[in-house]
Amino acid sequence: MKNRLKILRAERDWNQSDLAVQLGVSRQSINAIETGKYDPSLPLAFRIADLFGLTIEEIFIRD
């Protein structure tokens, strides 16, 4: 699944560690999500969407 996470994070001048801390996950998890190697769980996807004030569909795009 493709996503806009890296772009959204960069717009806020956050590094992967900053985002990981806010979401309660590891930096490696953020990297894996951004590179498409890992799809987040639904609860994590909702936390990401809430953090950015967007819907899940605005962040994650089906291939």
MOFENBEL-V145366 format. One record per pair of residues at least 24 apart in sequence whose ideal C-beta (glycine too) atoms are under 10 Angstrom apart, sorted by the first residue. I is the first residue (numbers start at 1). J is the second residue. If there is no record, write none. Layout:
i->I j->J
i->I j->J
This chain:
i->1 j->33
i->1 j->36
i->1 j->38
i->1 j->39
i->1 j->40
i->1 j->45
i->1 j->60
i->1 j->61
i->1 j->62
i->1 j->63
i->2 j->36
i->2 j->59
i->2 j->60
i->2 j->61
i->2 j->62
i->2 j->63
i->3 j->33
i->3 j->34
i->3 j->35
i->3 j->36
i->3 j->39
i->3 j->40
i->3 j->45
i->3 j->48
i->3 j->56
i->3 j->58
i->3 j->59
i->3 j->60
i->3 j->61
i->4 j->34
i->4 j->52
i->4 j->54
i->4 j->58
i->4 j->59
i->4 j->60
i->4 j->61
i->5 j->30
i->5 j->33
i->5 j->34
i->5 j->35
i->5 j->40
i->5 j->48
i->5 j->52
i->5 j->59
i->5 j->60
i->6 j->30
i->6 j->31
i->6 j->33
i->6 j->34
i->6 j->35
i->7 j->34
i->7 j->59
i->8 j->48
i->8 j->51
i->8 j->52
i->8 j->53
i->8 j->54
i->8 j->58
i->8 j->59
i->9 j->34
i->9 j->48
i->9 j->51
i->9 j->52
i->11 j->52
i->12 j->51
i->12 j->52
i->14 j->51
i->19 j->48
i->19 j->51
i->19 j->52
i->22 j->47
i->22 j->48
i->22 j->51
i->23 j->47
i->23 j->48
i->23 j->50
i->23 j->51
i->33 j->59
i->33 j->60
i->36 j->63
